[in-house]
Structures are given as structure tokens and as C-alpha cells.
Amino acid sequence: MGFYTFLSKINSPSDVKKIAENDLPSLCSEIRKCIIETVAKNGGHLASNLGVVELTVALHRVFDSPEDAIIFDVSHQCYTHKLLTGRYSQFSSLRKHAGISGFTRQSESVHDFFDNGHSSTSISQGLGLLTAWEKFEKEQRALGFNPKPRKVVVVIGDGALTGGLAYEALAHSGQLSKNLIVVVNDNQMSISPNNAAISRYLSSLTMTSFYQRFRYFIDGLVDKIPNSKNHIGKFIYRIKRAIKGMFLSNNFFADLGFEYVGPLDGHNIKELEENLQRVRRLPKPVIVHVHTKKGKGYSPAENDPASFHGVGPFQISDGKMEKFDTLSFTEAFNKSLMAIASSNTRIMAVTAAMSKGTGLDTFARHYPDRFFDVGIAEEHAVTFAAGLSRGGMIPVVAIYSTFIQRSVDQIIHDVALSNYHVIFCFDRAGAVPQDGETHQGIFDIALLRPVPNLTILCPATALDLSLCLMWAVNVKKPVAVRYPKLSCPSELPSFENEIIEGRGVLIKNEEFAPNLSVDFEDSSNSKKMLLVCTGGIFDETLVLARNLLQKGVNTDIYSLRFIKPLDEDYFLSLSGNYDEVCVIEDGIKSGGIGEYIQNLLLNNDFKNVKIFAFPDKFISHGSRQEVLADASLTARQILTELL
């Protein structure tokens, strides 16, 4: 990482306050350069972070973190915050194993108040924190102390305001009428461009800037009148309310009880600081509406912010990203869905602000009238899909495994209960590299396996995924298909087998390791082992199987294909041909398919069964291999345990 004149001297927010106003543009340029250089090497969230540089600098110059709390919604846009709070020297380790996270983490810094990673949570968090602080301050004053009131500032994007949780928190904030400061970062984007009404609504508030100038003019006059608060406060308040009604007659935030300030230029530090200083003194909840440009300062990201939302390594000179010849599971899903949709006009696709990440951007271009991006609103996406199914359509809901956690109630109550034909496609199931604890896709099996009427599939290859998706379209019931963030393994002939509900794919060792299997053709004394795996960890299971063969263990693989239901009679009959069964699962062990299989075998007097799955803990960021190693799930680690 290069040397930076201003940035290298910042060890805490107090150092940011010491920088002269005319040097602030140079500081912001250094921050952008540092972020671009680091993300180009490590990957990360680029466009969103480049858009909030000046805003974050202004916040840290006006407020006193950590005495005051600055909370970033999702927190993928916290890179500038990290650089200004003592993590410049560690910044080159961003998103690397044992390095600093790409999101706020309490374990990293006292300036990070929450471990965030999902959308629309910040207003609820901020309101709860402020309420707790005010209680402590009240207790201190009762004891004769005079504590300094602490401020809570929430930074939330217009994309996150498409999530219902944010509105629940806004309504409660207005009801409690506490001085919560909510900065709405309006860049007209979430991950994909916002289609939601909130984006258009925020744009319509631009006219209110005149009201803000007028209001501050009146406030300035009133402040010069001696004892104005005591004598004419109520009168002035009523006048201001009347004037506000003229200019903000349709202001949703004002109707909730918020003071509205803005819109402000999110790249003008002076304007931001002046307004934030005024906001700081207000005794009620405040919305500060800020306009920013996603990707600011790096033309490839400005021109294509969706592609530069979350990126892998890229060339700084032209923004070209690393390309791989292999087919990813996301791309395989896209190809399969497009093929099915071309001949079935009842197929509709639904996603939650993840059209590009889930591979649905191609579907959206070809079938715009059959594609729905609902914004960051997973709960609505699922129930909307239930309505589509009830009306005779076949909705395919593509959402990351980690985000589907937010809509478990809707899957149970709105889809499974009525047995609606909705197809859920859980991208990034299992181990997810780089993004850490909040993005691992390891809970979906344990959460959803107990749900009645819901079938769960876990394809292991691109062909397997295509067959599973076609099967899901043809059966008239809810189906979930889970697959990893990974390149598809090479195909094996057994994956061409037709789908039989409840049964997986048996791959004999002569198919995946013909040169090694010959050693067992005439041997009846060698130990026989069956490796049972979920599709998302088939690659590692294949490596393990070949290693076991080399060690003299006669090993076959059973790729589950169906996590639920499991054809128990077939599986018990199959297992009876082996001395040992080893279940390898890319999900949490507690409540997973491994435990179910173990209990099934034990109850049928098959005692030699082992489970390898994610342990009961949150797994941090790193490469896929590093994430699996932290969970003791690499082929080498399992081999050591088995021998």
C-alpha cells in the first residue's frame, strides 16, 4: 500500500478534526486511492464505499465517536470509517483470512457498534442504543452527575429503505420522539438500480431545500430574541409547523414525526458539516437526506456501479475484472432457467435487489414482464411469489442463502402451509468466501428441513442443477434448490441419471478414479466406505474419496441430491453394502441432514457412522479453503480424522 500524507497520520477520529478545511479534498482523494488500490487486490465493495467518502469524513468531524455512535446499515460501505478509526495500517488485510472484515465488527474497534451485514437493521439498532443511553444518563443525573448527552447517527441507503424493517423502526422512532439522526444516503441504487417507489419519492423531496434555508433563517432570528423559548416559543413553533405544511405537505418523514433536512450534496464537506452541526442540536428525530454518487472518483465504477458493487480483483487502469473459463453454479442456474422459460411462459423470476448476483439479469433482459426485483425485501419476495403461484404462475425466487433467513416465516406460513408451487433457488449456500459471518450460507438446511410440504434439493454439478430445476418446475409443490458460490465440478456419467424423489446419485469408484479402483476388484477384505455428501461440498468429497482409495480404503460417493425427503428404505439398503458411512455436509451440524442420517442408521443397528459439518459457531472471512479449514471440513482434515 502506498504512502499517504494525510491518511497515514490518522489514528482516531480526533485526528480527522485537526485537518485544515482546505486539506480535506486531498484527504478524500487519498482515501479513494487507498480503497481502490486495496479492493483491486483483495476484492470487496467498491462503488458504495467511493460514494460515501466525504459524508463519512464530515460525520467524524462533527460527532465524537465512540462517545457518539455512527452506525452503518449493512456496513459494506464502512471502508472510509475504518480508515479514519485507526485501521489504516491493517487496511491491506481487508477481507483476507485473519485480516479486517469488509463489514463493521465490534471485535475490531470500539468505533464499530454492531456486527452488521444484512440490510435495513440500523434504525432499529440505533433507536435501541439511544434509548438505553438516555436511561443511563437519566440515572446519572438523578445521582447528581451531569453526563454529556450522547448522539446516535444512522447511515442508511435508499436501497435499504426498500426493506420493511426500516419502516417499522422509523414509525417507532417518531413515536418515541428521541433525537435519533438518520442520514439517508440517496444514490438511487441498492445493489442493482432501484426500481422501488422510495427512490422516486426521495427524488421528489429536492424542492424542500428552500424550506430548509427559510427555516434556518427564522431560527437565526428567533435565537437573537432574549428569552424567546420561554415567551414566544409556542407561537414560533406553530408558525413553523404552518410553514412546514406549505413546503412539506407530502413529506412522509415529517408525518412520522421527523425533522427533515435536505437534500444535501453528499460530496460537499462544508455543507455537510454546517448542516450536521445544526442537526446535532435538534431535540427530536431527524432525517438528513444526502445525495451521493456511487463509484465517485473512479470512472469505471461511476459508469457501471452495479458491476462494481461487490467485485473480485481487477485492473485499476481500465476496471477489467478477472475472468474464469469455468462455469459457475450461478451461471449454470441462469442457463437452465432461460432454457426452461423459453418454452414455459408461466415461469416468473423474483429476486430481492440481487438480479446480477443471482444470475437473473439475463432473464430480466429477455423477459422483463416476467421478472420482478422487489428491492431488499426478502419477506415480500416470498409472499409475492405465493400470490403468483395462487394465480397460476410458477415463480422462481432466487435469493442468497444468508438472506433467505429473513423470510423463514413467509416460507412456512405463506408458501408451505398452502403447498403452493414456488421454487426457491438459494445461491451461495454453504461456505461463502471473503464476506464473513453474516454471509455464510450454512443455516438453510437446519432452518427449513423441518418444514412440512417443502422439498429440498442440493445438486452437485451443472447438469445435476439443470435436472433438479426441471424436476422442480414439473412437480406442483414448494421446492428449494441450494447451490454454492463455486465453479461447477466436471461432469460424471452418473449425474445423467433420472431424478427419483428421495434418492441421490451413487458414484462408484471405478467411475471417478478408474486407475485406483482396479486395486479393489479382487479384494474382499478391504474396508468399504460410503461418503455421503451434500452437493455444495461434492468437490472436496471427490478429493477425499481419491485420497482414501490411495490409502487402501474402498470408497464410493453418494451425492444426496435430496436433502428432504430421503428415501429411507433405499438408503438403508445401500448403506448395508458398506462398513462405514461418513456424511459430509456444507451446513450447520445441529439440525442438519447429517444428524438425521446418523439417527436413521443408528436406529437400524448401523453403528459406524460419522458426521462432518459446520460447528456451532460463526465462521469468519477468508477464501473458500480457509473457511472450510476453520470448520475442519477440508479433504485433508477429514482424511486425518477417518484414518
KETOR-709443 format. One record per residue (C-alpha): residue in one letter; z, y, x. Coordinates in steps of 0.02 Angstrom, whole numbers, padded with zeros to 5 digits, always signed. Example, Ala and Ser with C-alpha at 12.3 -4.5 7.8 and 13.67 -1.06 7.14 Angstrom:
<semars>
a+00390-00225+00615;s+00357-00053+00684;
</semars>
This chain:
<semars>
m+00000+00000+00000;g-00049+00170+00070;f+00068+00312+00113;y+00103+00440-00022;t+00177+00610+00022;f+00275+00638-00138;l+00292+00465-00211;s+00369+00391-00054;k+00513+00516-00066;i+00562+00472-00244;n+00711+00354-00254;s+00775+00407-00425;p+00730+00524-00570;s+00836+00661-00491;d+00707+00670-00351;v+00570+00699-00481;k+00663+00852-00545;k+00661+00929-00369;i+00473+00929-00353;a+00397+01102-00374;e+00292+01130-00528;n+00134+01165-00429;d+00154+00998-00337;l+00162+00895-00496;p-00028+00869-00509;s-00025+00797-00332;l+00118+00681-00380;c+00023+00620-00532;s-00133+00589-00426;e-00029+00486-00305;i+00045+00385-00448;r-00126+00346-00519;k-00193+00297-00348;c-00044+00183-00317;i-00061+00099-00487;i-00249+00073-00466;e-00229+00000-00290;t-00090-00118-00345;v-00171-00179-00505;a-00337-00204-00415;k-00249-00331-00303;n-00121-00408-00422;g-00196-00385-00593;g-00098-00303-00733;h-00106-00174-00871;l-00212-00032-00805;a-00285+00082-00939;s-00122+00105-01035;n-00025+00149-00877;l-00153+00275-00817;g-00140+00362-00985;v+00048+00399-00980;v+00074+00465-00803;e+00105+00648-00847;l+00205+00601-01002;t+00321+00488-00901;v+00344+00620-00766;a+00389+00750-00898;l+00513+00633-00982;h+00604+00601-00820;r+00608+00787-00778;v+00683+00835-00946;f+00800+00690-00980;d+00933+00615-00867;s+00903+00428-00851;p+01007+00320-00853;e+01133+00434-00941;d+00992+00460-01065;a+00887+00310-01115;i+00698+00307-01105;i+00634+00153-01197;f+00452+00097-01187;d+00383-00002-01333;v+00306-00165-01270;s+00336-00086-01098;h+00170-00138-01023;q+00146+00049-00991;c+00303+00066-00884;y+00224+00069-00710;t+00249+00256-00683;h+00427+00236-00746;k+00456+00101-00615;l+00384+00209-00476;l+00499+00354-00525;t+00657+00248-00538;g+00673+00179-00362;r+00546+00038-00362;y+00407+00116-00258;s+00447+00006-00107;q+00437-00151-00216;f+00284-00099-00315;s+00163-00203-00211;s+00252-00358-00279;l+00209-00312-00459;r+00185-00469-00566;k+00199-00583-00414;h+00320-00728-00408;a+00496-00660-00369;g+00423-00484-00373;i+00449-00347-00501;s+00393-00377-00679;g+00250-00292-00767;f+00373-00251-00907;t+00544-00169-00913;r+00682-00287-00856;q+00869-00249-00859;s+00893-00360-00707;e+00782-00243-00605;s+00857-00073-00640;v+00988+00023-00739;h+00843+00130-00798;d+00771-00018-00896;f+00874-00032-01054;f+00785-00180-01136;d+00683-00332-01087;n+00529-00288-01186;g+00359-00368-01201;h+00319-00377-01386;s+00263-00234-01496;s+00348-00117-01620;t+00529-00153-01569;s+00576+00008-01479;i+00627+00118-01627;s+00747-00015-01690;q+00818-00037-01514;g+00835+00149-01487;l+00919+00181-01654;g+01044+00041-01623;l+01082+00104-01447;l+01104+00284-01506;t+01219+00230-01648;a+01328+00132-01526;w+01336+00277-01403;e+01383+00401-01539;k+01527+00288-01592;f+01594+00283-01414;e+01576+00472-01399;k+01672+00495-01561;e+01812+00384-01496;q+01818+00482-01333;r+01831+00648-01424;a+01973+00578-01530;l+02065+00544-01366;g+02043+00724-01310;f+01893+00699-01196;n+01732+00797-01207;p+01591+00674-01170;k+01415+00738-01144;p+01303+00679-01287;r+01178+00551-01226;k+00998+00555-01284;v+00884+00411-01330;v+00696+00432-01311;v+00574+00301-01376;v+00393+00297-01317;i+00282+00203-01439;g+00093+00196-01450;d-00009+00223-01606;g-00061+00041-01589;a+00121-00016-01603;l+00136+00088-01761;t+00024-00041-01845;g+00174-00159-01840;g+00288-00163-01992;l+00449-00170-01891;a+00416+00007-01829;y+00413+00072-02009;e+00572-00017-02056;a+00655+00069-01908;l+00578+00239-01950;a+00644+00228-02127;h+00819+00183-02066;s+00814+00320-01934;g+00776+00451-02066;q+00916+00383-02173;l+01045+00392-02032;s+00977+00561-01975;k+01028+00538-01794;n+00945+00631-01651;l+00827+00491-01604;i+00674+00558-01513;v+00517+00457-01546;v+00368+00501-01436;v+00208+00438-01518;n+00080+00408-01381;d-00081+00432-01478;n-00229+00364-01380;q-00317+00290-01532;m-00302+00118-01453;s-00185-00030-01456;i-00274-00163-01354;s-00436-00162-01447;p-00486+00003-01530;n-00375+00042-01679;n-00454+00011-01847;a-00295+00047-01941;a-00261+00195-02054;i-00118+00255-01942;s-00244+00308-01810;r-00341+00414-01935;y-00178+00483-02004;l-00115+00539-01834;s-00281+00624-01803;s-00261+00721-01965;l-00098+00797-01904;t-00185+00905-01774;m-00182+01055-01890;t+00007+01060-01883;s+00010+01136-01708;f+00002+01307-01791;y+00159+01263-01889;q+00249+01218-01729;r+00207+01385-01646;f+00260+01477-01803;r+00423+01378-01815;y+00472+01413-01635;f+00434+01597-01662;i+00552+01602-01812;d+00685+01503-01717;g+00675+01627-01574;l+00702+01775-01692;v+00847+01690-01781;d+00934+01645-01618;k+00942+01831-01574;i+01040+01872-01733;p+01229+01867-01700;n+01319+01726-01793;s+01155+01679-01877;k+01207+01499-01900;n+01362+01549-01998;h+01291+01689-02105;i+01109+01655-02141;g+01088+01476-02080;k+01065+01401-02253;f+00945+01539-02304;i+00838+01516-02148;y+00843+01327-02171;r+00773+01345-02348;i+00637+01464-02288;k+00589+01343-02150;r+00582+01200-02274;a+00467+01301-02386;i+00353+01346-02239;k+00354+01165-02181;g+00300+01114-02355;m+00148+01228-02339;f+00090+01156-02173;l+00158+00978-02179;s+00134+00937-02362;n+00063+00766-02316;n+00168+00728-02163;f+00235+00552-02180;f+00360+00578-02040;a+00432+00736-02118;d+00452+00644-02282;l+00556+00513-02191;g+00672+00649-02128;f+00598+00675-01955;e+00561+00842-01875;y+00379+00837-01820;v+00321+00915-01656;g+00141+00911-01601;p+00013+00861-01567;l+00037+00899-01382;d-00079+00875-01235;g-00008+00719-01152;h-00084+00769-00985;n-00011+00945-00979;i+00160+00927-00897;k+00210+01108-00926;e+00175+01099-01113;l+00263+00931-01123;e+00418+00992-01032;e+00434+01151-01135;n+00425+01055-01299;l+00537+00913-01242;q+00670+01039-01190;r+00667+01111-01366;v+00667+00938-01445;r+00817+00889-01341;r+00921+01021-01431;l+00875+00970-01608;p+01015+00884-01707;k+00902+00767-01808;p+00771+00632-01780;v+00611+00699-01705;i+00432+00636-01691;v+00342+00706-01538;h+00157+00675-01562;v+00064+00667-01396;h-00122+00645-01365;t-00168+00545-01209;k-00325+00465-01140;k-00314+00281-01098;g-00378+00248-00921;k-00358+00432-00871;g-00416+00465-00693;y-00517+00305-00665;s-00689+00314-00744;p-00719+00127-00771;a-00555+00116-00869;e-00590+00278-00964;n-00762+00214-01016;d-00702+00040-01065;p-00514+00045-01095;a-00513-00119-01194;s-00580-00216-01044;f-00455-00131-00929;h-00305-00158-01042;g-00248-00316-00955;v-00353-00362-00802;g-00359-00480-00656;p-00405-00420-00481;f-00555-00303-00473;q-00657-00195-00355;i-00593-00015-00357;s-00762+00057-00310;d-00850+00002-00469;g-00720-00086-00575;k-00807-00254-00564;m-00689-00397-00602;e-00679-00569-00526;k-00792-00689-00621;f-00773-00877-00629;d-00908-01005-00666;t-00789-01120-00757;l-00770-01116-00946;s-00601-01058-01009;f-00518-01128-01165;t-00536-00956-01245;e-00724-00960-01212;a-00734-01139-01275;f-00647-01086-01436;n-00769-00942-01456;k-00922-01055-01432;s-00856-01186-01553;l-00809-01061-01688;m-00977-00973-01676;a-01068-01139-01696;i-00965-01185-01849;a-00976-01011-01927;s-01166-01007-01912;s-01179-01145-02043;n-01021-01113-02144;t-01015-00941-02223;r-00838-00969-02288;i-00768-00959-02111;m-00674-00795-02084;a-00585-00742-01925;v-00421-00646-01917;t-00330-00578-01766;a-00190-00454-01728;a-00262-00323-01607;m-00325-00462-01493;s-00510-00480-01530;k-00559-00483-01346;g-00409-00581-01283;t-00435-00720-01411;g-00624-00725-01388;l-00660-00662-01564;d-00756-00508-01505;t-00917-00609-01511;f-00880-00665-01689;a-00842-00484-01736;r-01011-00425-01674;h-01109-00562-01763;y-01009-00569-01925;p-00924-00400-01949;d-00899-00431-02136;r-00806-00594-02098;f-00695-00527-01958;f-00528-00439-01980;d-00423-00358-01845;v-00262-00312-01937;g-00181-00219-01792;i-00020-00275-01710;a+00039-00355-01872;e+00052-00542-01849;e+00155-00566-02007;h+00023-00481-02113;a-00116-00577-02025;v-00042-00743-02080;t-00007-00693-02260;f-00176-00607-02273;a-00253-00771-02217;a-00155-00861-02353;g-00236-00745-02480;l-00409-00778-02407;s-00378-00965-02423;r-00318-00947-02602;g-00480-00856-02639;g-00587-00998-02572;m-00616-00945-02392;i-00573-01040-02232;p-00478-00916-02123;v-00460-00947-01936;v-00311-00848-01869;a-00320-00828-01680;i-00159-00762-01603;y-00070-00792-01437;s+00066-00924-01446;t+00201-00800-01395;f+00152-00678-01533;i+00142-00809-01671;q+00331-00821-01652;r+00339-00660-01752;s+00264-00742-01906;v+00354-00908-01920;d+00422-00863-02092;q+00248-00821-02156;i+00178-00986-02090;i+00316-01081-02181;h+00331-00981-02342;d+00157-00912-02370;v+00045-01049-02298;a+00130-01218-02277;l+00231-01214-02438;s+00073-01198-02541;n-00027-01308-02422;y-00162-01176-02400;h-00310-01216-02290;v-00276-01095-02147;i-00323-01137-01968;f-00209-01063-01834;c-00276-01055-01657;f-00137-01025-01531;d-00215-00958-01371;r-00109-00953-01212;a+00001-01097-01267;g+00110-01172-01131;a+00128-01094-00959;v+00063-00914-00952;p+00043-00837-00779;q+00096-00662-00723;d+00168-00590-00884;g+00338-00674-00877;e+00474-00720-01000;t+00409-00626-01151;h+00236-00705-01144;q+00265-00890-01107;g+00189-00996-01245;i+00320-01133-01240;f+00409-01118-01408;d+00273-01150-01538;i+00291-01340-01541;a+00480-01338-01567;l+00466-01197-01695;l+00327-01271-01801;r+00337-01461-01782;p+00471-01473-01919;v+00366-01376-02046;p+00305-01487-02189;n+00117-01494-02225;l+00072-01418-02055;t-00035-01521-01936;i-00030-01475-01751;l-00166-01522-01626;c-00171-01499-01437;p-00346-01526-01365;a-00362-01562-01179;t-00544-01514-01143;a-00681-01403-01213;l-00761-01548-01306;d-00591-01601-01372;l-00561-01424-01434;s-00730-01421-01521;l-00694-01585-01610;c-00519-01529-01659;l-00584-01365-01729;m-00719-01451-01830;w-00591-01575-01897;a-00476-01431-01945;v-00617-01347-02042;n-00654-01505-02140;v-00477-01551-02193;k-00404-01449-02335;k-00231-01411-02267;p-00147-01297-02140;v-00186-01342-01959;a-00129-01266-01795;v-00232-01292-01636;r-00145-01244-01473;y-00229-01224-01303;p-00184-01145-01135;k-00239-00995-01033;l-00338-01104-00914;s-00510-01163-00863;c-00562-01319-00957;p-00548-01482-00858;s-00701-01588-00825;e-00751-01694-00973;l-00715-01880-00982;p-00808-02000-01098;s-00652-02045-01199;f-00640-01868-01268;e-00800-01902-01364;n-00704-02025-01474;e-00696-01977-01657;i-00536-01899-01720;i-00418-02015-01812;e-00271-01920-01885;g-00111-01950-01790;r-00195-02033-01642;g-00230-01967-01468;v-00353-02012-01331;l-00316-02158-01216;i-00396-02138-01044;k-00388-02295-00938;n-00376-02275-00751;e-00547-02354-00721;e-00619-02201-00811;f-00532-02061-00716;a-00505-02149-00548;p-00629-02295-00532;n-00608-02310-00343;l-00419-02329-00360;s-00416-02438-00516;v-00500-02586-00430;d-00338-02620-00338;f-00258-02672-00503;e-00396-02780-00576;d-00321-02944-00514;s-00140-02889-00509;s-00023-02935-00650;n+00134-02894-00552;s+00110-02707-00528;k+00211-02586-00632;k+00115-02516-00780;m+00149-02337-00834;l+00082-02233-00978;l+00079-02045-00953;v+00084-01960-01123;c+00038-01776-01118;t+00001-01625-01224;g-00174-01559-01198;g-00121-01399-01110;i-00050-01495-00962;f-00183-01631-00952;d-00250-01562-00786;e-00082-01585-00699;t-00058-01755-00783;l-00226-01813-00714;v-00174-01764-00537;l-00009-01854-00562;a-00095-02011-00626;r-00208-02021-00473;n-00059-01997-00358;l+00035-02137-00447;l-00115-02252-00428;q-00115-02216-00242;k+00069-02263-00239;g+00033-02431-00320;v+00080-02389-00500;n-00048-02448-00628;t-00062-02287-00730;d-00156-02238-00887;i-00155-02073-00984;y-00130-02044-01169;s-00179-01866-01217;l-00087-01839-01380;r-00219-01736-01472;f-00100-01738-01623;i+00074-01668-01596;k+00100-01689-01782;p+00078-01809-01866;l+00099-01952-01743;d+00033-02123-01794;e+00195-02212-01751;d+00135-02391-01776;y-00016-02362-01666;f+00086-02276-01532;l+00220-02411-01530;s+00087-02545-01516;l+00005-02451-01372;s+00169-02420-01281;g+00208-02606-01288;n+00073-02634-01156;y+00169-02535-01025;d+00331-02549-00928;e+00369-02364-00933;v+00317-02213-01037;c+00325-02037-00966;v+00300-01889-01085;i+00239-01726-01006;e+00244-01576-01122;d+00196-01394-01095;g+00328-01336-01217;i+00516-01320-01226;k+00603-01489-01216;s+00730-01456-01353;g+00646-01497-01518;g+00481-01542-01436;i+00364-01689-01457;g+00440-01774-01304;e+00609-01791-01387;y+00527-01858-01544;i+00432-01991-01446;q+00586-02037-01345;n+00688-02064-01504;l+00547-02165-01582;l+00537-02281-01431;l+00725-02299-01410;n+00744-02342-01593;n+00616-02480-01567;d+00702-02554-01413;f+00587-02474-01285;k+00713-02404-01161;n+00611-02349-01011;v+00551-02176-01064;k+00563-02009-00975;i+00527-01831-01032;f+00463-01687-00926;a+00456-01521-01018;f+00511-01340-01002;p+00700-01325-00983;d+00815-01225-01095;k+00789-01059-01006;f+00668-00914-00999;i+00534-00932-00865;s+00488-00781-00760;h+00318-00722-00699;g+00208-00800-00566;s+00047-00898-00551;r+00024-01049-00664;q+00078-01164-00522;e+00231-01057-00487;v+00279-01054-00671;l+00262-01243-00681;a+00361-01263-00519;d+00503-01158-00591;a+00508-01283-00735;s+00492-01436-00618;l+00325-01478-00701;t+00202-01487-00556;a+00120-01654-00519;r+00212-01665-00353;q+00383-01632-00431;i+00358-01760-00570;l+00294-01888-00445;t+00453-01868-00343;e+00560-01897-00499;l+00462-02051-00553;l+00463-02143-00387;
</semars>
